[in-house]
Amino acid sequence: MLSRVANSLYWMSRYIERAENIARMVDVNIQLLLDFRQVNDEHMETHWLPIVQATDDRVLFQSLYERADSQSVCEFLTFSADNPSSLVACVSLARENARMVRDQITIEFWEEINRVYLFLNSARAREMWQSSAPEFYYELKSLSLQIQGLADATIPHTEGWLFMQAGKYLERADKTSRILDIRHHTLPARGIPDAAFGAREALEWAAVLRSCSAWDAYRQLHGADIGPRRVAHLLLLNEDFPRSVEFCLVQLDQALRRISSVQPGRFSNEAERLSGRLAAELQFSGIDEIFERGLHDYIDLLQQRLNQIGEALFETYIAHLFEPAGQEIQQQQ
């Protein structure tokens, strides 16, 4: 497989996953406002600004908008042409990468990406967003899941599909960690948090679960008793939940080893070494140990290591001697 083809399939999958996660975060935050009795300007700022921070776009956002509220943040994360991580931008970039490898994907997959792209750039999308934002984001989440289902059901599970899997699970692990980090300011810097939580904090942590479609999985394990320690364990260390960081790292590591045909327990390049090491550390980590180190600091380090895996994957399979790797990664991200 040509390196440019692998690159396009990898980033196409990442952009699709990124768009879905942004839709999840915005949708849940809108609906969470309905559960609060009083909302003033200060509360609105603290409610919406962490969402912008989770996408690492705070500096750009503050250069474009005076304050963070429902209108400005939703516009910035959904339709803003100035935001390279907005929903419109992610879908456009996913479609462009798909167009470059049209011979590697199926007609059903290509038509579905086109349908999402045309919908987002139509007047109907704006009208739906203004009249019923939850319905709009639900539609986007459904379309994203349809695209991923078509990829698994119609595209041959060869090298190209494996690069798509690597991109999807690397992006999902990163976004799950960022969503979990949104409410870190409610926790102590070090140590296990107090079990006693107010109604508002419980609603906010339940919103974190819903942003990852983890509410039902959490209730099956723990009932309706919400606690940050249990939430963090499910989203970081649960080996069965398909959006947990550990699950994603295991799937990513398996995809990389299938690409190079390396047996488990061995590695042939830096990407496999880094992914295998991080997956093993997560499998043998305890949630109390993570809280003793500080959840926010742990997630910061985790995101750095995920970025290192992405850079190593690029260096191994995609970068050329005449093409600066950092420039290509920066352009795509």
Secondary structure, 3 states (H helix, E strand, C coil): CCHHHHHHHHHHHHHHHHHHHHHHHHHHHHHHHCCCCCCCHHHHHHHHHHHHHHCCCHHHHHHHCCCCCHHHHHHHHHCCCCCCCCHHHHHHHHHHHHHHCHHHCCHHHHHHHHHHHHHHCCHHHHHHHHHCHHHHHHHHHHHHHHHHHHHHHHCCCCHHHHHHHHHHHHHHHHHHHHHHHCCHHHCCCCCCCCCCCCHHHHHHHHHHHHHCCCHHHHHHHHCCCCCHHHHHHHHHHCCCCCCCHHHHHHHHHHHHHHHHCCCCCCCCCHHHHHHHHHHHHHHCCCHHHHHHHCHHHHHHHHHHHHHHHHHHHHHHHCCCCCCCHHHHHHHHC
